[in-house]
Amino acid sequence: MSTDRRDRLVALRRDLHRHPEPAWTEFRTTARIVEELEAVGVDDRYVGREALADERLSVPEESELDAELERAREAGADPDLLEQMSGGWTGAVAVLECGEGPTVGLRVDIDGLPIEESTDDDHHPAREGFRSETGAMHACGHDAHATIGIGVLEAIKDSDFSGTLKVFFQPAEEVIGGGKPMAESGHLDDVDYLLALHVGLDFPTGEVVAGIEGILAVTQFYATFTGYPGHAGARPEEGRNAVQAMATAVQNLYGIPRHSEGASRVNAGRVGGGTATNIIPEEAFVHGEVRGRTTEVRDYTWDRAVKALEGAALSHDCEVDVEVEGEAPSARSDEELVSVVHDVASAHPDVDRPTRRGELGGSEDATFLMQYVQDNGGLATYVSVGTDHPGGHHTATFDVDEDSLEIGVDVLRDAIVSISRNEP
């Protein structure tokens, strides 16, 4: 890759890093991606409502969406595109038609996290002047993902690839909310092969993992317990204690039996309730999640979790409302595509550790897109392009080694070209 192209990739990544936007508010990010697509010469583009099915999960309140839209407007985003994305309809699909051949998809996610970025002098973005200006942060590498997606489009346009390339710039991965509506948008209906991308995941620069395993199915939920207030000193018997129900639910959630067919996870990540020490609490909440090694194990755990929540409410004469905020299935990486990616990674001069399989141990809603393609008879794999990151994922000091941008573009380009020449 030329020095000029590398400089442009680094510049784009730093620009996106400076302006991170959390789930469903990726207004400027999407507009910036469209701007790059125009520069590359990708004329077939679908934005927002054109790129997503109707059902979205974990969409912020209208007031937050409006505030973030105005922030993007002040940052110089295209007003026409912002109008098209109003209401939180972010993300894009780019389609590059290059003659006869298979349709290959590449999925990259674009949202940031609600984390305040480090200001330490040894934090590279702070030292070099591209630290976040929004109060959010690209603390998981999605700025690199979007950049690599643009780079792959440009590289494929200049290659001898024969077929159609679709790049899915997916919003709202961090809340497990964007994968399902993008998978069901219709744009994957003709995709024969899908590559999903992540950088890092504790794999260093120079390592490429051709097929990530251990992607846990997940359901995220918000449970609201409703009781009845009472005077805690004078008439405690008249109250129905929602906090007591919530506390019982938390204990029971962690007591869900394990499953013989795979690992499961339960976490009550946020809990709270009540208003004062002398008032029986009439409302409380649990904001949590369950995961499973397979979708079936997740479903088992989720069914038990709902029973635990409802049983706790019943035992304390309260009511509970359980809302699913995000969910995604597990997924497998198909060996045929793993072999393609492993072969091209092995031939790359800057990949010193090509790896066939590796473990994630977390969750990702790229699984919706992978499963959709696989259910239609296609193949999919989840690829990790290693990158040195001084802080762990989802921390204030996370960063990516910008040398990994070139590796990611090269490996994915070569894999896509290889698929078109020798369909697995």
Residue pairs with C-beta under 8 A, 6 or more apart in sequence:
1 406
1 409
1 410
5 151
5 154
6 405
6 406
9 147
9 148
9 150
9 151
9 402
9 405
9 406
9 409
10 402
10 405
12 32
12 36
12 146
12 147
12 150
13 143
13 144
13 147
13 400
13 402
13 405
14 125
14 128
14 130
15 32
15 130
16 29
16 32
16 138
16 143
16 146
16 147
17 125
17 130
17 131
17 132
17 138
17 143
18 125
18 130
18 131
18 132
18 133
19 28
19 29
19 32
19 75
19 132
19 133
19 134
20 29
20 111
20 112
20 113
20 132
20 134
20 136
20 137
20 138
20 142
20 143
21 27
21 28
21 29
21 68
21 72
21 90
21 111
21 112
21 134
21 136
22 60
22 111
22 112
22 113
22 114
22 136
22 174
23 58
23 60
23 111
23 171
23 172
23 173
23 174
23 175
23 177
23 178
24 56
24 58
24 59
24 60
24 65
24 88
24 90
24 111
24 171
24 172
24 175
24 177
24 178
25 60
25 64
25 65
25 68
25 69
25 88
25 90
26 90
26 91
26 110
26 111
26 112
26 171
26 172
27 68
27 69
27 71
27 72
27 77
27 82
27 85
27 90
28 71
28 72
28 75
28 76
28 77
29 90
29 110
29 111
29 146
30 47
30 48
30 81
30 85
30 90
30 91
30 92
30 110
30 169
30 171
31 72
31 77
31 78
31 81
31 82
31 85
32 77
33 92
33 110
33 146
33 149
33 150
33 169
34 45
34 47
34 78
34 81
34 92
35 78
36 150
37 45
37 92
37 94
37 150
37 153
40 150
40 153
40 154
40 157
41 157
42 94
42 95
42 96
42 153
42 157
44 94
44 95
44 96
44 97
45 92
45 93
45 94
45 95
46 92
46 93
46 95
46 187
47 81
47 84
47 85
47 91
47 92
48 84
48 85
48 89
48 90
48 91
48 92
49 84
49 89
50 93
51 91
51 92
51 93
51 168
51 182
51 185
51 187
52 89
52 91
52 178
52 181
52 182
52 185
53 180
53 181
53 182
53 183
53 184
53 185
53 186
54 181
55 180
55 181
55 184
56 88
56 172
56 177
56 178
56 181
57 172
57 175
57 176
57 177
57 180
57 324
57 325
57 326
57 327
58 172
58 175
58 176
58 177
58 220
58 325
58 326
59 65
59 88
59 177
60 68
60 88
62 87
65 86
65 87
65 88
69 82
69 85
69 86
71 134
72 82
73 79
73 82
90 110
90 171
90 172
91 110
91 168
91 169
91 170
91 171
91 172
91 178
91 182
92 169
93 166
93 167
93 168
93 169
93 182
93 185
93 187
94 149
94 153
94 166
94 167
94 169
95 164
95 165
95 166
95 187
96 153
96 156
96 157
96 164
96 165
96 166
96 167
97 164
98 156
98 157
98 161
98 162
98 163
98 164
98 165
99 162
99 163
100 162
100 163
101 161
101 162
101 163
101 164
101 420
102 163
102 164
102 192
102 193
102 419
102 420
102 423
103 163
103 164
103 165
103 166
103 190
103 191
103 192
103 193
104 163
104 164
104 165
104 166
104 191
104 192
104 193
104 194
104 195
104 416
104 419
104 420
105 165
105 166
105 167
105 168
105 188
105 191
105 193
105 194
105 195
105 369
105 373
106 149
106 152
106 165
106 166
106 167
106 168
106 194
106 195
106 196
106 197
106 412
106 416
107 167
107 168
107 170
107 182
107 194
107 195
107 196
107 197
107 366
107 369
108 142
108 145
108 146
108 148
108 149
108 167
108 168
108 169
108 170
108 197
109 142
109 145
109 146
109 169
109 170
109 171
109 173
109 178
109 366
110 142
110 145
110 146
110 169
110 170
110 171
111 142
111 171
111 172
111 173
111 174
111 175
111 178
112 132
112 134
112 136
112 137
112 138
112 139
112 142
112 143
112 174
113 136
113 137
113 138
113 139
113 140
113 174
113 394
114 135
114 136
115 136
115 137
115 139
115 394
115 395
115 396
116 135
116 137
116 396
117 123
117 125
117 126
117 131
117 132
117 137
117 139
117 396
118 126
118 131
118 391
118 396
118 397
119 126
119 131
120 126
120 397
121 127
123 131
123 390
123 397
123 399
124 390
124 399
125 131
125 132
125 399
132 138
137 396
137 398
138 144
138 398
139 391
139 393
139 394
139 395
139 396
139 398
140 174
140 200
140 393
140 394
140 398
141 198
141 199
141 200
141 387
141 389
141 393
141 398
141 400
142 173
143 400
144 199
144 387
144 400
144 404
144 405
144 408
145 197
145 198
145 199
146 169
147 405
148 197
148 199
148 385
148 405
148 408
148 409
148 412
149 167
149 169
149 197
151 405
151 408
151 409
152 165
152 167
152 408
152 409
152 412
152 413
152 416
153 165
153 167
155 409
155 410
155 413
156 165
156 413
156 416
156 417
159 413
159 417
160 417
161 416
161 417
161 420
162 420
162 421
163 419
163 420
164 190
165 416
166 187
166 188
166 191
168 182
168 187
168 188
168 369
170 178
170 179
170 182
170 365
170 366
170 369
171 177
171 178
171 182
172 178
173 179
173 364
173 365
173 366
175 220
175 325
175 326
176 218
176 220
176 325
176 326
176 327
176 328
176 363
176 365
177 325
177 326
177 365
178 365
179 328
179 364
179 365
179 366
179 367
179 368
179 369
180 327
180 328
180 365
180 368
182 188
182 368
182 369
183 368
183 369
183 371
183 372
184 372
188 194
188 369
188 372
188 373
188 376
189 376
191 373
191 376
191 378
192 373
192 378
192 379
192 423
193 337
193 373
193 378
193 379
193 380
193 419
193 424
194 369
194 370
194 373
194 378
194 379
194 380
194 381
195 337
195 341
195 380
195 381
195 383
195 412
195 415
195 416
196 364
196 366
196 369
196 370
196 380
196 381
196 382
196 383
197 383
197 385
197 408
197 412
198 212
198 364
198 382
198 383
198 384
198 385
199 384
199 385
199 386
199 387
199 400
199 404
199 408
200 384
200 386
200 387
200 389
200 393
200 400
201 209
201 212
201 358
201 360
201 384
201 386
201 393
202 392
203 209
203 355
203 358
203 384
203 386
203 387
204 353
204 386
204 387
204 388
205 386
205 387
205 388
205 401
205 403
205 404
205 407
206 350
206 351
206 352
206 353
206 386
206 407
207 351
207 352
207 353
207 354
207 355
207 384
207 386
208 341
208 345
208 348
208 351
208 353
208 354
208 355
208 383
208 384
208 385
208 386
208 407
208 411
209 355
209 356
209 357
209 358
209 383
209 384
209 386
210 333
210 337
210 338
210 339
210 340
210 341
210 342
210 345
210 354
210 355
210 356
210 357
210 381
210 383
211 333
211 334
211 335
211 337
211 338
211 341
211 342
211 356
211 357
211 358
211 381
211 382
211 383
212 333
212 357
212 358
212 359
212 360
212 381
212 382
212 383
212 384
213 332
213 333
213 357
213 358
213 359
213 360
214 293
214 359
214 360
214 361
215 330
215 331
215 360
215 362
215 363
215 364
215 367
215 382
216 263
216 265
216 291
216 292
216 293
216 298
216 330
216 360
216 361
216 362
216 363
217 291
217 292
217 293
217 294
217 295
217 297
217 298
217 299
217 327
217 328
217 329
217 330
217 363
217 367
218 289
218 290
218 291
218 292
218 298
218 326
218 327
218 328
218 363
219 289
219 290
219 291
219 298
219 302
219 305
219 324
219 326
219 327
220 288
220 289
220 324
220 325
220 326
220 327
221 286
221 287
221 288
221 289
221 290
221 305
221 322
221 323
221 324
221 325
222 285
222 286
222 287
222 322
222 323
222 325
223 246
223 249
223 285
223 286
223 287
223 288
223 309
223 320
223 321
223 322
223 323
224 283
224 284
224 285
224 320
224 321
224 323
225 242
225 243
225 245
225 246
225 249
225 273
225 283
225 284
225 285
225 286
225 312
225 313
225 318
225 319
225 320
226 242
226 282
226 283
226 318
226 319
226 320
226 321
227 239
227 240
227 241
227 242
227 245
227 280
227 281
227 282
227 283
227 284
227 316
227 317
227 318
227 319
228 238
228 239
228 240
228 280
228 282
229 239
229 279
229 280
229 281
229 282
230 236
230 237
230 238
230 239
230 240
230 279
230 280
231 238
231 239
231 278
231 279
231 280
232 239
232 277
232 278
232 279
232 280
233 278
236 280
238 280
239 279
239 280
239 282
240 280
240 282
240 316
240 317
240 318
241 280
241 281
241 316
241 318
242 273
242 274
242 281
242 282
242 283
242 284
242 316
242 318
243 273
243 274
243 281
243 284
244 281
244 316
245 284
245 312
245 313
245 315
245 316
245 318
245 320
246 271
246 273
246 284
246 285
246 286
246 312
248 312
248 315
248 316
249 286
249 308
249 309
249 312
249 313
249 320
250 268
250 271
250 286
252 308
252 311
252 312
253 266
253 268
253 286
253 288
253 305
253 308
253 309
254 266
254 268
255 308
256 264
256 266
256 301
256 304
256 305
256 308
257 304
258 264
259 292
259 297
259 300
259 301
261 293
261 294
261 296
261 297
262 292
262 293
262 294
262 297
263 292
263 293
263 297
264 290
264 291
264 292
264 293
264 297
264 298
264 300
264 301
265 289
265 290
265 291
265 292
265 301
266 288
266 289
266 290
266 291
266 301
266 305
267 288
267 289
267 290
268 286
268 287
268 288
269 287
269 288
269 289
270 285
270 286
270 287
270 288
271 284
271 285
271 286
271 287
272 284
272 285
273 281
273 283
273 284
273 285
274 281
274 283
274 284
275 281
286 309
288 305
290 298
290 301
290 302
290 305
291 298
291 301
291 363
292 298
292 299
292 300
292 301
292 330
293 330
294 330
295 329
295 330
298 329
298 330
306 322
309 320
309 322
310 320
310 322
312 320
313 319
313 320
326 365
328 363
328 364
328 365
328 367
328 368
329 367
329 368
329 371
330 367
331 364
331 366
331 367
331 370
331 371
331 374
331 380
331 382
332 374
333 357
333 380
333 381
333 382
334 374
334 379
334 380
334 381
334 424
336 379
336 424
337 379
337 380
337 381
337 415
337 419
337 424
338 356
338 357
338 381
339 356
339 424
340 415
340 418
340 419
340 424
341 381
341 383
341 411
341 415
342 354
342 355
342 356
343 418
344 411
344 414
344 415
344 418
345 351
345 354
345 411
346 354
347 414
348 354
348 407
348 410
348 411
348 414
350 403
350 406
350 407
350 410
351 407
351 411
353 386
358 384
360 382
364 382
366 382
369 380
370 380
370 381
370 382
371 380
373 379
373 380
374 380
379 424
383 411
383 412
383 415
385 404
385 407
385 408
385 411
386 404
387 400
387 401
387 404
388 400
388 401
388 404
389 398
389 399
389 400
389 401
390 397
390 398
390 399
391 397
391 398
391 399
392 398
